[in-house]
Amino acid sequence: MAEGALYAFQKCLLPYLITVDGANAHQVWAVGRGQLVHISVTSQGISVTDQTPAFGAGYDINGVYALNHRTIWAVADGPVIWRSDDGGRTWNSQPPPPPPPGSQYAFRVCAIDERHAWATASSVIPTPTGFIWNTSDGGTTWAAQQIPVTPHMWGISFVRKQDEPAKEPGRDRMHESNR
């Protein structure tokens, strides 16, 4: 498939692209307004498959993170957290921490292994407040930490041990982005 044709095809599926993440050079997930797609590159070409969770229609899906080709996390307004353990074919809703009063939005998600993940979120009513959510049990439970960011922390990412240079063995580094 020609590069221009691929772009046109992807544009039809995701007219409002928010972010992408790949498990490797051949498996990529992208999210946009109300959609989550899987892009697979093989020797036969490129395929794009809509993997939007059945209960995700109508939500702005804001973040996706591919821990590997099987374990994928996604977050959306609502707030909603999803996890797939089969490469996005099926999705399980994860319970976010109890929200404070008002509207809440989840923006990005990142994981370092099958059990530990973090997500950024914000509440806009009554006062804009940022949060970092974390789980240490694979998403069964989440804890919220309020952060002094007004109003939104848009992203969070970690360097996993297997991705980190060998300078400081066993130490994970955290990077936050705020726009």
N, C-alpha and C positions, 0 to 999 in steps of 0.2 A: 504494500500500500504506500503510495507516495506521501511524503511528509505533509504536503498541503491538504491532501485528502484526510489524513489522520487528524490534523488540526480541526478541520471542518466537522469531522465525525465527533471528536471530543467536545467541540463547542456546542453541538446539538445536545449532547448528553449533560453537559455542565455549563450552562450559560453564565453562571455566577460562581466561578472557581474561587475557593477560599484557601485551601492548602492541599498539599500532596505529601505522601510518605511512602518509602519503599522498603520492603524486606530485603531486597537485593536488586541487582541490575535488571532482573526479568519480571519482578512482581511489584507493582505500584498501586496504591490506593489513593483516590482523590475525592474531596468532598466539596460540595457547593450547596446552594440554597435547596434544601430538601432532598439532596441526592448524595449517594456514595457509590463510586464506581471502582472496579478493579481493572487495571490495565496489565495485560500479560504479553510479554515479548518472547516468541519462540522462533525456531528456524523456519516455521511456516508463516510467520508474520506477526502482526499485532492484533490482539483482540481486546475489546472494551466491553465489560459486562456490568450492568447495573446491579449492585448488591445492597441497595437501600434497605435497611430493616423494614419489615412490613409495618411496624408501628412507628416508623420514622417520617412518614409523609406529613408534610406541613410544618415540620421543625426545620429551623436553620441548623444544619449540621456544620459545626464550626471547626472541628478538629478530628484528625485521624492519626493513629500511630501504629505502625507495623513492627511488632517486636521481632517477629520472624514470619515465615510464609503461612503459618497457621494462626498465631495469636495476634489479633488486631483489636485495637481499642478505638472507639469513636465517642465524641461528646457533642451535645446539641443544646439549644435553648430549651428551657423548660423547668429545671435543668434535667438533662437525660445523659446517662452513661451507658454505652453498649460495649459488649465484649464478644468476639467471635473466636472460637477455638478450632475452626475448620476452614480458615482462609477466607472468611466472609460469606460462606454459603448460608449459615444460620447465625443469628445474633441473639444474645441474652441481655436483657435489661438489668443493669446493676443499680442498687439503691444508693442514690447520692446521700450525703449527710443531710440531716434535717435543715431545711433552708430557713433563713431568717425571714421575717415578714417582707413581702414585696416581691417584685419580679426578680428572677435570677437567671443568669446566662452562664453556660459553660463554654469556654473558648478553645482550650488546647488540652492535650493529654500526652503523657510520656511514661514509659515503663522501662525498668532496668532488668526485669526478669518476669517470670510467670506470676509472681505474687506481689511485686512492688510496683505501684504506679502512682502518678501524681496528675492532677488536673488543675487548671486555673478557672476561676469563676468570679462573677460579681453579682451583687445585688444593687439595684438602682433605686429602690424605694424602701425606707423613707430617705436614706442618705446613701450616695454611691459608696460602696465598700468592696474591696477586693478580697478574694479567698484563694488559698491553696488547699486542695483536697488531697488526701493520700490514703492508700490502702496497703496493707501488708499481708492480706489474705486472698489475693487474687480478685478483689472486687466485691467480696461478700459484705464487707463493712467498709465505710469511708469515714475519715475524721476531717474536720474543717479547721483551718487556721486562718484567722483574719489577718490581713496584711495592710500596712499603711500605704496603699496605692489608691489614688482617686482618679477616675472611677474604675478603671479596668487594668488587669494584668493580662495581656493578650497571649503570652506564651511561656512555656517552661520546657527545658530540655536537659538531659543528663548525658554524660559520657559514660557508657557502660564499660565495665572492666575489659571486655574483649575488644573494645574499640579504642581504648586509651593507650597512649604511648607507654612504654615500659619504665619511664622515669620514676613513678611513684606507685609501685604495686599495691593493689588492694584499696586504693583511694578513689572514690567517685567525685567528680566535679559537677557543680550545678551551674547552669546558666539561665538567667531569667531575662525575658524581653518585655519591655513595656513601651507601647507606642502611643 
